[in-house]
Amino acid sequence: MYEMSNVDKSRTTYLMDPREQLQVYKQMEKDGTEIVGIYHSHPHSEAFPSPTDLKKVFYEDVYYLIVSLSDWDRPTVRVFKLIDSKIKEEEMVEIG
């Protein structure tokens, strides 16, 4: 897992630092790994892609996990995938 900085100075949106992204891609290539999933949180809304999120979905083979913290005591996690240029919810399977 690679943690990325949010360079967007907003509490409601995120933007990964392009320099960090490049460093991570280079490290992943060196390690022989690939992106499986990308996650972020929605502190005040449901775990569903916002219109802003949908503009940032590029990878068809990657899972997008969204964690809703709107009910701090009961966080909700949902997973989505881009299939045929449409976002679809996927079943989440717990491993281990």
C-alpha angles and dihedrals in degrees: 000000000000120000114215128201119242104231092180105098092218133105092215104045137043137208122184116229105256092215091054090047091054091048091050093048090051091048091048091051090049091049093045092239132130139205112276100166146356122210138189138160136248103210096189108019141055125286094261128110112268121216087260091052091051091056089058098050107108110144120081095192097049130092117228113209120195121192116201115208095177087114099041093194093052112034115193124216124195130173129214137182134198108241121174090345092305128105113239130184114241130204112258115225122196113225125198 
